């Protein structure tokens, strides 16, 4: 069982979307539901970031069993409850999915809050206090959604993210037909997802992820999940050679380690999901 802990309306919708895809896998806890409404003179008021952090001390969630996946947008004030809940689990294998809003849509205060929260999470990931931090930028996601409408802008983006996260988690759980193993570098806990275009030999990421800085080059690792249908698995001899050569070139050029897994999906499906990891603190 995977516990989905969501914060705010947007990530609640992502959690609901993931549950629809694999209802038997996910259990959702929406943090907003555990926070009493603030009513002043019969009017609902919103709390600020620090108030949510204080209230979170009284939230009691049973997150001792299964895998914990925290999903939040750091521009939302309710994200103030995150650090308290992470600490209360007393676990270091928690995974955090950070959905970054397009800064063009945020106020100056929201931008500063986003940078603060993400920087704290990156430090926690680097230190090993959380198992993995995955950054996903809505601005990057919108490039890959055909016919993205103004009316359903967030609905379509949230749906895309829900499908991507569900597929990524599924890939980690199901056995591969063929896979290689790599000696993972323990400190590469800052990451993003994306997909690999085999024809272009190009990796498209869902957030910026740099691995060079003033102190030199940081480790960079990647997981390739080739998700193929039965016909391709049975008849794709040339595809295998093309994949092997492309991955070899990528590994030599950019990555310290590259793992490959081939998964079968019922029905027509041929695509490649990637998970790229580094230990370098990212500039948001």
Secondary structure as a PSIPRED ss2 file (coil, helix, strand):
# PSIPRED VFORMAT (PSIPRED V4.0)

   1 X C   1.000  0.000  0.000
   2 X E   0.000  0.000  1.000
   3 X E   0.000  0.000  1.000
   4 X E   0.000  0.000  1.000
   5 X E   0.000  0.000  1.000
   6 X E   0.000  0.000  1.000
   7 X C   1.000  0.000  0.000
   8 X H   0.000  1.000  0.000
   9 X H   0.000  1.000  0.000
  10 X H   0.000  1.000  0.000
  11 X H   0.000  1.000  0.000
  12 X H   0.000  1.000  0.000
  13 X H   0.000  1.000  0.000
  14 X H   0.000  1.000  0.000
  15 X H   0.000  1.000  0.000
  16 X H   0.000  1.000  0.000
  17 X H   0.000  1.000  0.000
  18 X H   0.000  1.000  0.000
  19 X H   0.000  1.000  0.000
  20 X H   0.000  1.000  0.000
  21 X H   0.000  1.000  0.000
  22 X C   1.000  0.000  0.000
  23 X C   1.000  0.000  0.000
  24 X C   1.000  0.000  0.000
  25 X C   1.000  0.000  0.000
  26 X E   0.000  0.000  1.000
  27 X E   0.000  0.000  1.000
  28 X E   0.000  0.000  1.000
  29 X E   0.000  0.000  1.000
  30 X E   0.000  0.000  1.000
  31 X H   0.000  1.000  0.000
  32 X H   0.000  1.000  0.000
  33 X H   0.000  1.000  0.000
  34 X H   0.000  1.000  0.000
  35 X C   1.000  0.000  0.000
  36 X C   1.000  0.000  0.000
  37 X C   1.000  0.000  0.000
  38 X E   0.000  0.000  1.000
  39 X E   0.000  0.000  1.000
  40 X E   0.000  0.000  1.000
  41 X C   1.000  0.000  0.000
  42 X C   1.000  0.000  0.000
  43 X E   0.000  0.000  1.000
  44 X E   0.000  0.000  1.000
  45 X E   0.000  0.000  1.000
  46 X C   1.000  0.000  0.000
  47 X C   1.000  0.000  0.000
  48 X C   1.000  0.000  0.000
  49 X H   0.000  1.000  0.000
  50 X H   0.000  1.000  0.000
  51 X H   0.000  1.000  0.000
  52 X H   0.000  1.000  0.000
  53 X H   0.000  1.000  0.000
  54 X H   0.000  1.000  0.000
  55 X H   0.000  1.000  0.000
  56 X H   0.000  1.000  0.000
  57 X H   0.000  1.000  0.000
  58 X H   0.000  1.000  0.000
  59 X C   1.000  0.000  0.000
  60 X C   1.000  0.000  0.000
  61 X C   1.000  0.000  0.000
  62 X C   1.000  0.000  0.000
  63 X C   1.000  0.000  0.000
  64 X C   1.000  0.000  0.000
  65 X C   1.000  0.000  0.000
  66 X C   1.000  0.000  0.000
  67 X E   0.000  0.000  1.000
  68 X E   0.000  0.000  1.000
  69 X E   0.000  0.000  1.000
  70 X E   0.000  0.000  1.000
  71 X E   0.000  0.000  1.000
  72 X E   0.000  0.000  1.000
  73 X C   1.000  0.000  0.000
  74 X C   1.000  0.000  0.000
  75 X C   1.000  0.000  0.000
  76 X C   1.000  0.000  0.000
  77 X H   0.000  1.000  0.000
  78 X H   0.000  1.000  0.000
  79 X H   0.000  1.000  0.000
  80 X H   0.000  1.000  0.000
  81 X H   0.000  1.000  0.000
  82 X H   0.000  1.000  0.000
  83 X H   0.000  1.000  0.000
  84 X H   0.000  1.000  0.000
  85 X H   0.000  1.000  0.000
  86 X H   0.000  1.000  0.000
  87 X H   0.000  1.000  0.000
  88 X H   0.000  1.000  0.000
  89 X H   0.000  1.000  0.000
  90 X C   1.000  0.000  0.000
  91 X C   1.000  0.000  0.000
  92 X C   1.000  0.000  0.000
  93 X C   1.000  0.000  0.000
  94 X C   1.000  0.000  0.000
  95 X E   0.000  0.000  1.000
  96 X E   0.000  0.000  1.000
  97 X E   0.000  0.000  1.000
  98 X E   0.000  0.000  1.000
  99 X E   0.000  0.000  1.000
 100 X E   0.000  0.000  1.000
 101 X C   1.000  0.000  0.000
 102 X C   1.000  0.000  0.000
 103 X H   0.000  1.000  0.000
 104 X H   0.000  1.000  0.000
 105 X H   0.000  1.000  0.000
 106 X C   1.000  0.000  0.000
 107 X C   1.000  0.000  0.000
 108 X H   0.000  1.000  0.000
 109 X H   0.000  1.000  0.000
 110 X H   0.000  1.000  0.000
 111 X H   0.000  1.000  0.000
 112 X H   0.000  1.000  0.000
 113 X H   0.000  1.000  0.000
 114 X H   0.000  1.000  0.000
 115 X H   0.000  1.000  0.000
 116 X H   0.000  1.000  0.000
 117 X H   0.000  1.000  0.000
 118 X H   0.000  1.000  0.000
 119 X H   0.000  1.000  0.000
 120 X H   0.000  1.000  0.000
 121 X H   0.000  1.000  0.000
 122 X H   0.000  1.000  0.000
 123 X H   0.000  1.000  0.000
 124 X H   0.000  1.000  0.000
 125 X H   0.000  1.000  0.000
 126 X H   0.000  1.000  0.000
 127 X H   0.000  1.000  0.000
 128 X C   1.000  0.000  0.000
 129 X C   1.000  0.000  0.000
 130 X C   1.000  0.000  0.000
 131 X C   1.000  0.000  0.000
 132 X E   0.000  0.000  1.000
 133 X E   0.000  0.000  1.000
 134 X E   0.000  0.000  1.000
 135 X E   0.000  0.000  1.000
 136 X E   0.000  0.000  1.000
 137 X E   0.000  0.000  1.000
 138 X H   0.000  1.000  0.000
 139 X H   0.000  1.000  0.000
 140 X H   0.000  1.000  0.000
 141 X H   0.000  1.000  0.000
 142 X H   0.000  1.000  0.000
 143 X H   0.000  1.000  0.000
 144 X H   0.000  1.000  0.000
 145 X C   1.000  0.000  0.000
 146 X C   1.000  0.000  0.000
 147 X C   1.000  0.000  0.000
 148 X C   1.000  0.000  0.000
 149 X C   1.000  0.000  0.000
 150 X C   1.000  0.000  0.000
 151 X C   1.000  0.000  0.000
 152 X C   1.000  0.000  0.000
 153 X H   0.000  1.000  0.000
 154 X H   0.000  1.000  0.000
 155 X H   0.000  1.000  0.000
 156 X H   0.000  1.000  0.000
 157 X H   0.000  1.000  0.000
 158 X H   0.000  1.000  0.000
 159 X H   0.000  1.000  0.000
 160 X H   0.000  1.000  0.000
 161 X H   0.000  1.000  0.000
 162 X H   0.000  1.000  0.000
 163 X H   0.000  1.000  0.000
 164 X H   0.000  1.000  0.000
 165 X H   0.000  1.000  0.000
 166 X H   0.000  1.000  0.000
 167 X H   0.000  1.000  0.000
 168 X H   0.000  1.000  0.000
 169 X H   0.000  1.000  0.000
 170 X H   0.000  1.000  0.000
 171 X H   0.000  1.000  0.000
 172 X H   0.000  1.000  0.000
 173 X H   0.000  1.000  0.000
 174 X C   1.000  0.000  0.000
 175 X C   1.000  0.000  0.000
 176 X C   1.000  0.000  0.000
 177 X C   1.000  0.000  0.000
 178 X C   1.000  0.000  0.000
 179 X E   0.000  0.000  1.000
 180 X C   1.000  0.000  0.000
 181 X C   1.000  0.000  0.000
 182 X C   1.000  0.000  0.000
 183 X C   1.000  0.000  0.000
 184 X C   1.000  0.000  0.000
 185 X C   1.000  0.000  0.000
 186 X C   1.000  0.000  0.000
 187 X C   1.000  0.000  0.000
 188 X C   1.000  0.000  0.000
 189 X C   1.000  0.000  0.000
 190 X E   0.000  0.000  1.000
 191 X E   0.000  0.000  1.000
 192 X E   0.000  0.000  1.000
 193 X E   0.000  0.000  1.000
 194 X E   0.000  0.000  1.000
 195 X E   0.000  0.000  1.000
 196 X E   0.000  0.000  1.000
 197 X E   0.000  0.000  1.000
 198 X C   1.000  0.000  0.000
 199 X C   1.000  0.000  0.000
 200 X C   1.000  0.000  0.000
 201 X C   1.000  0.000  0.000
 202 X E   0.000  0.000  1.000
 203 X E   0.000  0.000  1.000
 204 X E   0.000  0.000  1.000
 205 X E   0.000  0.000  1.000
 206 X C   1.000  0.000  0.000
 207 X C   1.000  0.000  0.000
 208 X C   1.000  0.000  0.000
 209 X C   1.000  0.000  0.000
 210 X C   1.000  0.000  0.000
 211 X C   1.000  0.000  0.000
 212 X E   0.000  0.000  1.000
 213 X E   0.000  0.000  1.000
 214 X C   1.000  0.000  0.000
 215 X C   1.000  0.000  0.000
 216 X E   0.000  0.000  1.000
 217 X E   0.000  0.000  1.000
 218 X C   1.000  0.000  0.000
 219 X C   1.000  0.000  0.000
 220 X E   0.000  0.000  1.000
 221 X E   0.000  0.000  1.000
 222 X E   0.000  0.000  1.000
 223 X E   0.000  0.000  1.000
 224 X E   0.000  0.000  1.000
 225 X E   0.000  0.000  1.000
 226 X E   0.000  0.000  1.000
 227 X E   0.000  0.000  1.000
 228 X E   0.000  0.000  1.000
 229 X C   1.000  0.000  0.000
 230 X H   0.000  1.000  0.000
 231 X H   0.000  1.000  0.000
 232 X H   0.000  1.000  0.000
 233 X H   0.000  1.000  0.000
 234 X H   0.000  1.000  0.000
 235 X H   0.000  1.000  0.000
 236 X C   1.000  0.000  0.000
 237 X H   0.000  1.000  0.000
 238 X H   0.000  1.000  0.000
 239 X H   0.000  1.000  0.000
 240 X H   0.000  1.000  0.000
 241 X H   0.000  1.000  0.000
 242 X H   0.000  1.000  0.000
 243 X H   0.000  1.000  0.000
 244 X H   0.000  1.000  0.000
 245 X H   0.000  1.000  0.000
 246 X H   0.000  1.000  0.000
 247 X H   0.000  1.000  0.000
 248 X H   0.000  1.000  0.000
 249 X H   0.000  1.000  0.000
 250 X H   0.000  1.000  0.000
 251 X H   0.000  1.000  0.000
 252 X H   0.000  1.000  0.000
 253 X H   0.000  1.000  0.000
 254 X C   1.000  0.000  0.000
 255 X C   1.000  0.000  0.000
 256 X C   1.000  0.000  0.000
 257 X E   0.000  0.000  1.000
 258 X E   0.000  0.000  1.000
 259 X E   0.000  0.000  1.000
 260 X E   0.000  0.000  1.000
 261 X E   0.000  0.000  1.000
 262 X E   0.000  0.000  1.000
 263 X E   0.000  0.000  1.000
 264 X E   0.000  0.000  1.000
 265 X C   1.000  0.000  0.000
 266 X C   1.000  0.000  0.000
 267 X C   1.000  0.000  0.000
 268 X C   1.000  0.000  0.000
 269 X C   1.000  0.000  0.000
 270 X C   1.000  0.000  0.000
 271 X E   0.000  0.000  1.000
 272 X E   0.000  0.000  1.000
 273 X E   0.000  0.000  1.000
 274 X E   0.000  0.000  1.000
 275 X E   0.000  0.000  1.000
 276 X E   0.000  0.000  1.000
 277 X E   0.000  0.000  1.000
 278 X E   0.000  0.000  1.000
 279 X C   1.000  0.000  0.000
 280 X C   1.000  0.000  0.000
 281 X C   1.000  0.000  0.000
 282 X C   1.000  0.000  0.000
 283 X C   1.000  0.000  0.000
 284 X C   1.000  0.000  0.000
